[in-house]
Amino acid sequence: MDKDIRCESYLWVQGIQTSTEDLTPTQREALAIWLKKEYLTELCRGKYAFTPREQEENMK
């Protein structure tokens, strides 16, 4: 293959389209938590409900 495949990802951050490479460490962590929660929720649909620990502690 003589062409490289390039993949870029962007998010909407406060109304501005932002590359995931430009996120702060805190924003990257929040994105990772959200992605993991969405993945697990879909994987176990109808069996479990997943929430980040911070949200769980705020619900008490």
For each residue, the residues with C-beta under 8 A, 3 or more apart:
1:
2:
3:
4:
5:
6:
7:
8: 19
9: 19 20
10: 17 18 19 20
11: 17 18 20 23 31
12: 15 16 17 18
13: 16 18 23 27
14:
15: 12
16: 12 13
17: 10 11 12
18: 10 11 12 13 22 23
19: 8 9 10 22 23
20: 9 10 11 23 28 31
21:
22: 18 19
23: 11 13 18 19 20 27 28 31
24: 27 28
25: 28 29
26: 29 30
27: 13 23 24 30 31
28: 20 23 24 25 31 32
29: 25 26 32 33
30: 26 27 33 34
31: 11 20 23 27 28 34 35
32: 28 29 35 36
33: 29 30 36 37 52
34: 30 31 37 38
35: 31 32 38 39
36: 32 33 39 40
37: 33 34 40 41 50 51 52
38: 34 35 41 42
39: 35 36 42 43
40: 36 37 43 44 48 50
41: 37 38 44 45 48 49 50
42: 38 39 45
43: 39 40
44: 40 41 47 48 50
45: 41 42
46:
47: 44
48: 40 41 44
49: 41
50: 37 40 41 44
51: 37 55 56 59
52: 33 37 55 56
53: 56 57
54: 57 58
55: 51 52 58 59
56: 51 52 53 59 60
57: 53 54 60
58: 54 55
59: 51 55 56
60: 56 57
